[in-house]
Amino acid sequence: MISSEALHLARHILSAAKIDDAAIEAELLLCYALGIPKIQLYSEPERLLDTAETERLQASVQRRLLHEPTAYILKNCQFYGIDFYIDHRALIPRPETELLVEKTIEFAHCRFSSENQLVIADIGTGSGAIAVSLALTLPKARIYATDISFSALQVAEKNCQKYKVDNRVELLQGNLLEPLPEPVNVIVANLPYIKDCELGWLSPEIINFEPMIALAGGEDGLDKIHRLLGQTSGKICPGGYLFLEVGQYQDRVISSMANSHFPQANIELIPDLSGINRVIKVML
């Protein structure tokens, strides 16, 4: 079988199974099976697949038909324009979380022009996507990245080493802010915010493959955020900032929670491109 035929077949199989974006996913899986970039896939349509490549493609397509996310099959995902290693030990970074990174960087450039004093804590780091993105964009910042999951931190470590930022990103295992050894200037957190009663509504790709510890936010979806706010005292410098990613319709209640913890704080709601308030900025 040549590559153009293999691409057509993979696209047809995925489409028949009602896999979203079947054409794009077929390209990704075939490029993975052949070990080539997308441009080469189309510049060599007559390339003959050998036995190993054919078997690798078949296995990958079969895994996708079982609803395993393509990112886990490829062990790769893109976030903030950067390629990250990913596997089942960590949640797959979502595009909407890029707003959290963007606003943190915007703040850093505005308030810390030299970046020499800037110390950031990425809470619930998972794959390390946020911490590494910040480290690459803010080369003089020091970053602590915490997670309660040791296995997730192993994934983060691979990404820190891949981009050679492990000398500036310190990985710490523990519950939210508890492991931080010193107060920081900025706390960034994308914590679980899905209500326990809504977990069953998630797609098979999420519920059957992604780590539940990174998804479940308790009865009201706010358990982890509430705990983080309660731990903040003594963990953030005077005049520090919190950037929190929140779920749809959670902005007002979390703003109220933040205000009860920090009555003098200035709180700003930041919408995403869809107009949903996705990030809460708390200026202490």
ABEGO torsion letter per residue (X at the ends): XBAAAAAAAAAAAAAAAGBBGAAAAAAAAAAAAAGBBAAAAAABAABBBBAAAAAAAAAAAAAAAAGBBAAAAAGBBBBGGBBBBBBAABBBBBAAAAAAAAAAAAAAAAABAAGAABBBBBBGAEAGAAAAAAAAABAABBBBBBBABAAAAAAAAAAAAAAGAAAABBBBBEBEAAABABBBABBBBBBBABBAAAAAABBAAAAAABBAAAABAEAAGAAAAAAAAAAABGABBBGBBBBBBBBBGAAAAAAAAAAAABAABBBBBBBBAAGBBABBBBBX
